[in-house]
């Protein structure tokens, strides 16, 4: 058993006692910035696969990933990036699948296809929409109302479909936790903490039940700690945006247009009987 103290992105530290799985998985180093949900997904997957994944202690986003040493190992220069004895991996889903082991990946070809299906939907549908809604609240994006509204609409569509799907299911695929559940729940976590208030959670009651189940798995709690739930939806923080984007100044107001004096048109003389005689004589 081991005691773990968590102080996550959402609250104070908490101590937990866990029975750790035997070490029979993969060992390697993961490079990423802090509080990256993609890195958290990999760390959680490693808990299920009994893999030892250490975070690179000296990684500096925007510096380390631009260095020659880093790009020599990871040519695309993106994070998370994982290095182990077998080689290097530079894709979230590939790394999570590798360190998570066969149980998370699925027991047969069709099950693996189902799991991949949900992982892809979480990556391509859920995650981008969540970013459109949450990034302005973190001061990472300007408050473009059209973009935010589009994100909310996409989330509503995704959550409505998922809520219906989970009506008679405990997990997304099969009868146990897989990468389908972990990917979707981790990518959804910030929404439940910052955007989905009680009324919204009750709208998607089946998703909320499933989300609560996944967030209380021991392997998840070891990495994320407790997940707080939203009381009041977060709003755009203009001050935070200015701090995060010091070079981005408000667009200068357009100078008032100078009115060009109108040239006076010569007055037309009143037409005479001779001028108006336009009908040809017969």
Phi, psi and omega in degrees: 000156181217145176262129181238131176254121183253135170226082188279189183292341191251354183187194184279171181288147177223145179259136180229148176249123184231151167267109185281143176292158178293149184279093179228020183255218185259150174240135179185180182242134182249128177257128178189165173278165185290149177060027175279116182300331178293319177293322178297321176301317180294318180296319178294317179300322178297326177298318179290324183269007182054038178264153178255105181245112179260140177280136177297117188289333186255018182286131177235113185297135181089349179240298181300316183288353177260354185285158180295321180298319181291311183290341174292326178272323184234087188302332182276349174065023182253159177236153005293150177228133187237132179236129177217184183298330182283338181147205184239142176233144187225033179219134185304309185292324178295316181293314181299319179295320183291311184280342183278338178085176188292330182296316179290330183281335181112149188274338182220173186299316182292319177298318178297323178294319178297317180296315178299322179302313181289324178298318179293320179294321178295319182287319189263338181248308185289308187299312179297320179294320178297321179296320179299327182273322188269328185302320176298328180289334178267002181073023181261349182214147175295160184275073177277107187298327179292319179294314180297317180297320178296319178298316178298320180294318179293321177295319179300317179296315181295312184293323179296316179294317181293323179298320178292319181297323185273004184304322182241020184233147174269320180236164184289322180226121177073205187243023178206169182292133175229180177297337176299313180292314185295315181298311183294316183291319180294320179290341181266349190299315180296329177294316179292331182276328189241341189234322184273097178283183186301318180298318179292318179299323179288335176293323181249061190296326180288321177294319181297318177299312180296315180301316180298321178298314183291319183292342180259008172292139182306317183296329179283316182295327179301327183265316188263341188070202179284146178255117178281153180251146185295136173260312178227127183304138179293153181237167177299133180249100183296321180296316179295322179297319179295320179295319182283339183229066185296334182278343183272105179260158178297143181298132180296148180289140180294137179293142180298138181291136177281130180283126178277125181299132181284135176286134180286127178280140177298136182290136177281136177286150180295137182292140177264175178299327181291320180294329185269000181278072184264349182275122182299144179284141177269000000 
